[in-house]
Amino acid sequence: MNAPVLAPSILEASGVDVREAGRLLGQALAGADDGEIFLERSESEAFVFDDGRLKSASYDSTEGFGLRVVAGETAGYAHASEISAAAIGRAGASAALAKRGYSGVAAEGPRDTNTHLYGDEDPLASPGFADKVALLQEIDAFARARDPRVAQVMASLAGERRVVEILRGDGRLIRDVRPLARLNVQVTVEKDGRRENGSSGAGGRAGFEAWITPERWREQVEEALRQALVNLDAIDCPAGEMDVVLGAGWNGILLHEAVGHGLEGDFNRKGTSAFSGRIGEQVAARGVTVFDDGSIEGRRGSLTVDDEGTPTSRTILIEDGILVGYMHDRQSARLMGLTATGNGRRQSYAHVPMPRMTNTGMLAGTSNRDEMIVSTKRGLYCANFGGGQVDITNGKFVFQCTEAYLIEDGKITAPVKGATLIGDGPSALTRVTMIGDDFAFDPGIGMCGKGGQGVPVGVGQPSLKITGLTVGGTGV
């Protein structure tokens, strides 16, 4: 987003002339392939209302910069919370040590864009502190009044406003103002001494207003309560190999973890991914098309520009079962002779960028979920996932189902607890036999970890039928 900067830049507000910062950056980048100064000023707050009281209310404000010098496969990085010409000079001298006599050719900078995927709302400004606390108290009271079995309620609000600026070697100053808000509700129910939980949440890149209307927050309460009550009647899940039907939306987290990370450029450049060197090969069943798209307006994982200044875009990764591309930051794209896809992301100014997902999903097909259920003699319907673990090198995964049901003779029957899905992403993709017509994104709650860094992401998929997955359980 290279529109004229109307507000004072972070540099100017800190008393640093932009031209002087550019000169210092130029000294550090002499003979390097790429690099930038990444500046950030962020404010965030979080409220947690738990067990009938305000358990915590926090506010955090940070600012600083990071300076990166890229020389071949090496990157020098230095960062500081002090934004001054002296600090930038010191950071440049430190980061430039990565060159060690290296002499490269400066890469062409990212293209310009006038696209704005979100406004500059400030979730911290509205509603006020007291109103946010009162809202959480109202959510707590509403949830408890819905059902006498409700034993505990936890409701939380989290919001942030990040202003980032990227000073490129060509002197361009790219600015992006990034709002982010999220509401979460967890309900615990109890019956005959047994307790079960359910949770729901929503959010995205906007102010809180979009998610805290009575209609929206009541939807979250009702959904969390519904899940909890379902789990209250769940039986132990049997173990074994089964056909599995996945619900649409948030279940795309399996695709994100088991497949998405393996399609990030750095893993493939280094040959450590299960998908390395397989461009043009069939890696999934026909009909499977996987994409990453950071350019969707308002989505949690969207960015107008990534953290290197590259505009985000829609990248097709797998098309009709054929591997056609990877996600790249500028370094992995240059080293692989390809084009950056706008996937260079970092947690903060204190972190180096790397290829990361934004909003990742699988396109819809032509089947419907009911057809998938009817066609399954014995299997598992997984409506919602919880956490999971994945090995990037081979795609092996273990995921916990937070809401699941047995499928018996083509019908959904008993809810089950303790269900886990065990397999590997590349193999699971080849076992997709039916793809639903009900594509949906998650409600805006995703976070992704990689290399010690966490960033907000989105996931999405239609309903899917996958044959022959291993289901772990506690029953027989």
Summary of the structure (lengths in Angstrom):
residues: 476
radius of gyration: 23.8
end to end distance: 56.8
largest distance: 72.3
contacts: 1725
relative contact order: 0.14
helix: 22%
strand: 41%
